[in-house]
């Protein structure tokens, strides 16, 4: 039977639009990518210790993310899968790391970005015996918590921007700033999870401000939406709120510290608060599915933000290349190897009789 035109549109229409948007996005950002990669030989002038520092910081980011995923997906106590008498297999670090690395690599190269990466990550976890419902709700909670931490960073940097310190020559203090911010994020996150009334009041305040611009947005609607997201996170990490918020904060702060290290490697003079804002803008651009993993879009956005805060254009380009080398490009082949290893080593189910 020949499928109808509507069925073909439903099946291939969305994919065609996605591929078109991706192609246009890659065409637009191609010049900036070529300019950035044209600076590749300049990396030979970077002192070798900085490569190890960036590798360690990015490893810390990955380990924090694996820890967060384990807490969200694996059952607590003696929970069983789907109410049956069969205990859920313990989620090991190797399986968690393999799933995250493979999913991250897919999100960076496959059109669809995070959605495609989530499918790959979920497939590895479910094949390891984790319940599909637990995997879906756990990955959703991880994404919600990570995004909540990301979008809370600009608010936390406002006092530093208004006060002015530290001086521009002390960008190295950005590593200390990351530790302080992580502590503040943990305190705020646990407070919100413990007392939802705090989030409700904050949501109403935000709603009143947004209502001035968009009349359809109401304070109670914003507060209700925030509390609903909070309830999903609280349920996923029940009994492990401190550890989950700490892991989410560490994930972002290790990444921010990597950007700081990449700038310090080229003796850049900039305020840590300004660099943090550039980092947040770049991470927000990665969420927009214009190109897979935000390739090109994030690079151009981060370079532009660094130039705006006073970093010379040539230095901003090479520093962005160094940072993205460890945070974006190197995880792709590592994730591909993780996926290949999983495909080879996973147990084969016998064919049905």
N, C-alpha and C positions, 0 to 999 in steps of 0.2 A: 504494500500500500504506500502510495506516495505521500509524504508528509505535506500538510497544508502550508500555505504561505505564512500564516500567523505562527504556526509552530516553529518554522524556520527562523522567523524574526525573534521569537522568544528565546530560541536556543543560541543563535549566533549574533543577534543584534547587540546585546550587551558586550560580548567579546570584541566585536568589530569596533564598537565605540571606544572600548578600553585600549585596544591596540592603536587606534587612530590618535587618541590623546597621548599615549606613550610615545608614538612616533613623532608627533609634533613637539612634545616636550624635549625629547632627545635632540631633535633638530635645533631647537632654540638654545639649548645649553651646550651644544657641541663646541662652539667657539671657546667658551670659558673652560671646558674640559681640556681642549687642545692646548690652550694657554697654560693651564696648570701643569699638565704633563710635560710641556716644553721645559719646565723648570726642574725636571727629574734629575739631571746631572748635578744640580746644586746640593742634593742630599748627600753627596760624597763629602761635602765639607762639614757635615754635622759630626760632632764628637761621638764616638761609639757608645759611651755610657748612656747617652740620651735614648738610644734605641732600646737598651735594656730597661730603662726607666719606663718608657712608654709601653713596652711589652708587659711589664709587671703590673702597671696600672690597668691596662686593658684585661689582663688575666683576673685581677681583682673584680673588675666589673662583671665579667662572665661568671665567676664563682658566686658572686652575690645574686646574680639573676638565676643561676641554677638552684641556689638555696631557696630563693623566693618561690620558684616553680615547684620544688619538692613540697614545701609547706602548703601550697595551695591545692595540690593534686593528691598527695598521699593521704590515706585515712589516718585519723587521729585515734589513738587507743586501740580498741579491738573492733573497730567498725568493719562491717562486711559489705561485700559488693551486692547492691540491688536487693538487700534484705535476705540474701540466701545464706546458707550455712558455710559457704566457701569463703575463706578469708582472702582479702585482696592482697596480691603479691606486693611485697615491699618495693617501693620505687627507689632503685639504686642511683648513685651519683653518675655512673657511666651511662645509664639509659637517659637520665635527665639531660646530661651534657650532650649526648648524641642527638637527642630530639631537638634541643635548642639550637645547636650548631647547624644541623641540617635545615631546620625551619628558617633560621636567619639567612643562610645562604640562598635558599629559594626566594625569600622575600626581597633579596637584593638583585636578583637576576630575572625573575619571572614577572611578567605583567600581572598586576593585581596586588603586588607588594605584600603587605601584612596578611591579607586573606590567604594568599597562596602559601606563605610561610606557616600560617597557623594550621592549615590542612596537613602539611608535611609533618609538623611537630606533633599534631594530634595522632597521626597515623603511626608514628614510631611509638608513642606512649601507649596507644590502645593495643598495638601488637605485643607489647610487653606485659599485657594482662590488666592494665588499668581500665576501670569502667569508663565508657564513653561519656556518660553524664558528668562524672567527676573531672574528666579531662576538659570537657567543654566549659564547665563552670569555673574550673581552676584557672585555665588560660585567660578566660574573660576577666576574672578577678585580678590576675597579674597585670593585664593591660590597663585596667581601671586604676589600680594603685600606682603603677608607673607613670601614667599620664597625670594623675593627681599630684604626684611629687613634682613632675616637670613644670606644670602650670602654676604651682605654688612658688616656684623659685623667683619669678619677677617681683612678687609681692614682698618676699623676704629680702630682696636686694634694694628696695626703695630707701630704707634708712641709710644704707651705705652710700647710695648715690646722692642723698641730700646732705649728709654730713661731710663727705668728701674724702676721708682717709681710706686706705693707706696711700702714701705717695706713689707716683707713677713708677719710680725707680725700684719699687719693692714688689714686683709682680710675683716673686717667689712666695710672698705671703698668700697667694691664691691657694697654695696647698693647705695652709692653715685655715683659710676661709672655707675650704671644702669640708674640713673636719667640723668647724663650728656650725656651718649650715646643716650638716648631717645630724648633729645633735638637736638643733632647733626643729628640723623636720620630724625627727622621732618624737619630740615632745608634743608638737602640734598634732601629728598624726594620731598618737595614742589618745590625746585629749578628745579629738573628734570622734574616734571610735568608742571611747568610754562614755562621753556625754554628747549624744546627738543634738541636744538642745542648742549647743554652741554652733553647730553647723547650720541648724535651722535659722537662728538669728542672723548669722552671716549671710545665708542665702537670701533672706528677706532684704537685707541691706543691698546686696548686689542686684536683686530684682528691682528695687526702687530706682537704682541708677539706670539700669537698662531700660526700664519702663519709660523713661524720659525720651529715649531714642526710638524704641519700638513699643508702641502702645499695646501690642498683643501679648507682650511678656508681662507677667504679674509677679509680685514678690512671693506670693504663696506658691506659684508654679515653679519658680526657680528653687525655692527652699525644698519643695516636695521632690524635685528631681535630684537635688544633691543628697537628700536623706535616703532616697531609694538606692542611689549608687553606693552610699556609705553602708547601707544594710547588706548589699551584695558582697562588698569587701569584708565586712565584719563576719558574715556567715562563712565565707571561704576560709578565713584565717582564725576561726573561733579558738580561743585559748592560746593563740600565738601572735597576738597583736604587736607586742614589743618587737619580736624577732622579724615579723613580716615588714613592719615599717622601717626597721633598721636596714634590712636587706634592700628594700626599694630605694632608700636614701643613699646607701652605699653604691648601688648600681649607677645612679646619676652622678654622684660626687666623684667616683673613680673616673668616669668619662670626662667630667669637667676638669679634673686634675690632669688628665692626659692632654687636653687642649692647652692648659697653662704650661705644662712641661714642653710642649711643642713650640710655644712662643718664647719661653725662657731659653730654649736651645739656640735661638737666634738673637738673644739679648734684647728682646722687645721691652720697651718701657710702656706699660699700660696699667690702668687700675684693675684689680681683680673683679670689682663689681661690674665694670664695663665689659670685661671679657665674659663674665657670667651671663650678661644680657645677650651678647653675641652668641653664646653657646645655646641659650634657650631658644632664640630665634631659629638657629640652625636645626635644632631638634624638632621644633614645631613644623618646619618646612618638610622634614622627613616624614611626618604623619600624613601630609597631603599626597595622595597617590597619583602625582603627575607622571613621574618616572619610577621604575622599580627601585625601591630603597631610597628614593630621593636623589639618585645619582645625578650629578650636575647641578640640580636645584639647590641641594644643601651646600655643595662646594661654592657655587656662585654667591649664595646668600651669606655664608660664613665669611668668605673673603670680603664681600661688600661691607658687612658689619664691622669687621676688623679695621678696614680702612676708615670707616666713619668714626671709630673711637681713637683714631690717631696712628694706627700702625701703617708704615709705608706700604704702598701697593705691592712692590716686589716681595717684601718680607711676608706680607699677608698671604700671598699666593703660595709661597714655599712652605710656610708654617701650616697652612691648611692642607697641603699635600702630605706633609709629614704626619699630621694628626689623622687624616682620613686613611692613610696607608695602614695604620694599625687598627683603627676603629671600623673601617668599612671594607677595604680591599683584601687584607690578609685573611679575615674570617671566611671569605668566599671559598677559596680552595680548601681550607680546613673543614668547612661545613660539607663540601663535596666529598672529601675523604671520609668524613663521619657517616654520610649517607651511604656511600659505597660499602663501607665496612658493615653497616647495619644490614644492607641488602644481602651481603654474602653470608653473614653469620646468623641471621634470624632463622628460627626453626621452620622447616617446611611442613605444612599440613599434608597428611596423606590424602590422596584423591578419593572422592566418594565412590562407594561400590556401585 
